[in-house]
Amino acid sequence: MAAAPADPERLAGELLAGERRALARAITLIESTRPEHRASAEQLLARLTPAAGKSRRLGITGVPGVGKSTFIDALGMVAIAAHCKVAVLSVDPSSQLTGGSILGDKTRMQALARHPQAFVRPSPAGGTLGGVHKRTREAVLLVEAAGYDLVIVETVGIGQSETAVAGMTDVFLLLMLPGGGDELQGIKRGVIEMADYVMVNKADGALALAARQTVADYANALRYLRPRTAHRQVPVTACSALTGEGVAEAWQQICAYHDELLASGELARRRAEQARSWFWSELSDTLLARLRDDETVKALLPDIERQVAEGSLAPTLAARRIFETFAQKRHR
C-alpha cells in the first residue's frame, strides 16, 4: 500500500522552522509523479512561495570531468565562511534503460555534505532536457523558504539544452577545462552566450600554464558574442577547486554582480521573465498530460502513430487531428 501524502500545512510549518528532514521530505513530495502526491505538493508550494525569493540563485554547468562538484564544494565553504546558508540542488544523469541514477554528489561534496549550514540534494534527471530535474524550480522555492541564502543549481553536463538552468537562476557560471583550439570550437554557442562568468578550472600543477592560455582564448572569443547583460564584458578567470586558488575571488565577483543586478532592477526583470516562462512550461505540460490521459485520444493514437510511422500521414496533420479531436470533445 502506497504511503499517504504528507500534510502540506504541517510539513510547511516544520520546514519554516528549519527542520532539515522536513525540507528533504518536501522535495521528495514535489518530485513524486503520483497524482495524489501532486495535489499535496501544490498546496505546499502555495503555502511556502511567499517566504521564498530572497536568496542568490547560482547556476553552474560544465563538461563532464571539469570538476563541478569539487568547485561547488569549495565555493560553498567560502560562502558559509561569509555567514551564508548554502543549498545545492544537483542533478545526476539517469539511465535511459532503468531510469536510475548514480546520485554521487554527496560523496564528491564531502565538506558541504557534513556542514550543518549546508544542504545537498542530488536528484535524477529522469530524462528531462535542460540538465535539470523537472521540479528543480519548485525545489529552489522550498530551500529559499527554508532560509538558505545561496542556492546552487548544478546541471548534469553541457549541451545546447543546458541553457535551461540560466532560465531559473540569477547568475550563470560556465566551468571549462584548460585547453584551446578544438575545445574552443566545441563550445555550444547557446550555453556560452548565456554565461555571466566563465571560469577555467584545474589551473594548477602541469595545467597552470595551459589554463592561463585558455583564459586568454575564451576572453578573445567572447568579444564576438552578445553578452547576457548589455554593455558588460563576461569575465573569464582561472581557478583551482583543488587548491582553492581563485575560488574566494569568484565568490566576491558573484556577490558583486548579484548586487548590481538587484540595484539596477535587472534581477527583478529576470525573475519576472523566468516566472512567466515557468508558467507557460507548466501550462504546456499540464495540457499534454490531459491530452494523453483522454480516453478518446488514447483510442485514436495507435492508428495515428502507425500512419505517421508508415509515412502516410504527415506529423503536422496528425498532431492537428489529435488536438481537434480533443478540443471537440471538450466543447460538447
N, C-alpha and C positions, 0 to 999 in steps of 0.2 A: 504494500500500500504506500502511495506517494505521501511525503510529508506535507502537512497543511501549510499554506503560505503564512509567512510571518505577519504579525500585527503591525501594519505600517506606522501607526501612531506611537506605539511603544518602541519600535525599532528606531524611529526618528529621535525620540527623546533620549535613548541610550547613546546614539551617535553624536547628538549635540552636546551630550555630557562628556564626550571624549573617550568613550569605550571603544577600544581598537577592535575587539571581537564584533561589536555591532557594525562597525564600518565594513569589516570583511563579509559579514552576513548580508549587509545591504548590497554590496557589489555582486555577490553571488545571486541575490534575488533579481537584480536588474539584468544580469546576464542570462538568466534562465529563459528557455524557449517555451516553457509550459504556459498555456493560455491563462490558467488560474493564477500563476505567479505574476504574469504581466499586469494584471489588474492591480495587484498589491504594489508592484513596482511603480506604477503610475501615481498611485496615492502617496507613496513615499516621496517621489520626486516633487509632487505638488506641495508637500509639507516642507521640504528642505530647500527648494530653489531660492526662496527669499534670503536664506542665510549664505548662499553661495556668491561667487563672483569677485571675491576680494583677494585672490591670490595672483601671483605671477605665473603665467602658463607658458612653459617652455617645451617646444617640440625638438626632438633630436633624432636625426637619421644619419645613415652612412652605410657604406658597403659592408657586407659580412666580413668580419675579421678586422675591422677598423678599430675596435676597442670601445664600442659604445657603452657597454656595461661598466667597464673599468673607468671610463671617463665620467660617467654619471655617478659612480661610487665616490670618486674624488671630488667632483663638483658639489655633490650633495653634502659631503662632510664640511666643505668650505662654507656652504650656506648655513649649515647647522651652527658652525662656529660664529656666524654673524647673527645668531639668535632666530633662525628660521626653522619652522617645522616643514619637513620635506616629504612629499608623496611621489612615488614613482609608479606610473602605470605602464608596464612594459608588455609588449605583445610578442609572443613566440609563434614561429611558423607552425602550422598544423599539417599533419599528414593528409594527403589527398585520398589515401585509402581508408584510414581508420578515423580521421578527424582528431587524433590525439596530438599532443604537443610535448616538447621537452620540458618547458617551464623551468628552465635552469637559471633564470636571472637572479634568484635569491642566493644561489651559490656563487655567482660571479660578483654580486654586490655585497660582499661579506660585511663591510663596515656599516653600511646603511641598514642591512637586514637585522643587525644586532642592536642598533641605536634606538632608544626609546622615543626620540624626536623624529623618527623616520617611519614610513610605511611603504613597503614594496609589494606591489601586487602584479604578478605575471598572469596574463590571460591568453588563451589560444586565439589565433587569428580566425580560425573557423571558416576559412575560405573567403573572408571578407576582403575586398580590394581596398587599397589605400594604406596598407601597412598597419592598420589599427583594428581593434575589435569593433564590432557593430555598435556596442554600447559604451565605447570609450568616452564619448561626450557626456553621457549620464554619470559615468564614474568620476569624471572631473568635477561635476557639481557636488557629488557626495563627499569627496575628500576636501573640497573647499568648505562645505558646510561643517565638516568635522574639525575645521580650524587649521588646515595646512596652508602655509604661506607660499610655498613653491610647489607647483605641480609639474612634474616632468613626464612627458609622454614619449616613450621610446618606441620606434617602429621596428618592424621585422627586418627591414633591409632598405634597399634603394631601387627605385624604378620610377616610371612615369606616374604611377598611381600613388607614390609616396607623398605627393603634394597634398593629399588629404589631411595629413597631420598639420600642415600650415593653416588649414581652414578651421582648426579648433584650438589654436594656441596663439599667444601674443607675440612670441619671439621664436623663430625657426632657425635652428643651428644645424649646419651640414658638416659632418666629420669626414675627412678624406685621409687616405694613406699617402705617405711620401712616394712620389713618382710623377712622371710628366709624359709628354708625347702622347702615346696611345691611350694612357689612362685619362688624360685630359680630354681627349676626343670622345671617350666613352661616357662622360658625364651626361646624364639626361638633362636637356635644356630646361624642361619644366620644373625640375627639382631645384636647380641652381638659381633659377630666376626668382624662386620663392624664398630663398635663403636670406636671413638677416645677418648671419655670420657664417663664415667658412673657416674651419679650423683643421689644420693638418696635424693629426695625432702621430704618436710614436716618434717624436722628434728627439730621439736620444740614441746614445751609442753610435753604431755604424750608420744609422739612418739620419743622424742630425743634419749633416750637410745636404742630403737629398731632400729633407723636409724644408730647409730654407729655400732651396731652388724651386720646390713645388709651390711654396707660398708666393714667390715671385711670378711663377707661371699662371697661377689662378688669379692673382691680383690683376695681371695684364689681361687675361681673358674676360674678366668681369667688367672691364671698361666698355666692352662692346654689347653688354646686356643691360636691359632696363631693370633697375633695382626695384624691389618690392615697395620701398618708400622713396618717393620722388626726391631728387636733389640730395641723395645720400649714397655715398660710395660704400659698398659692402666691405667690411673689414675682413682681411684674410690674415690669420696668425698661425703660429706653430705652437704646439704644446706636447707634453708628455703626461698622459694619465698615470703612467707607471711611476714616474719620479715626482709628479705634481707640478713640474715646471710649466708655467703659463696658465694653470687652472684657476688660481686666485684672481689673476688679471681678467680671465674670461668671465668670471662671476661679477666682477666690478663693471665690466662693459655691458653685460646683460642687464644689470640693475640700472645703470645709467641710461641705457636705451629705453628700457621699460618706463622709466620716469619721464623721458622725453615724449614717448607716445601718450602717456597719461596727461601731461601738461598741455600738449598740442591738440588734444581731442581725438587724435588718431586711434587711440586704444578703444575709445567708446565706439568710433565708427567701425573698426574692425569687428568688435564683438557683436555689434548690431547686425552687420552683414553675415557673420557666422551664424547668428541665431536664425536669420531668415533662411540661410542655406540649409540649416538643420531642419527647420520646419518643412521645407519642400522635400527634403530627403525622407523624412518620416511619413509625409503625406504620400509620396510615391510608393514607399514600402508597404504602407497600410492598404492602399488601393490594390497593389499587386497581390497581397495576401488575400484580400477579399475576393479578388477575381479568381485566384487559383482554387479557393475553397467553394466557389459557386458550383452547385450540382449540375446546372445546365452546361456550364463551361467545361466541367470535368468530362461530361459525356461527349462533348464536341471535340475536345483536344486530341484524342488519339488519331482520329481521321484527318484532322487539320495538320498535325505533325507529320503523318505519313505522306500527305500530299506535298508538304514542304520538302521533306527528305527526298522524295522522288523527283522533285523539280517541276511538278505540275502546277504548283501554286506558289506565287511569289511571297516571301516572308512579310512584305509590307501589306499585301492584301489579306494574308492570313491573320495578321495582328488586328487589322481593322475589322475583319469578320468576327473575331473573338470579342473584341471590345463592343461592337454594335449589338451582339447577342446579349452580352452582359448588361449594357445600358437599356436595351429594350425591355428586358425582364424587370429592371428596377423601375421603369415608368409605368408598368401595368398596374 
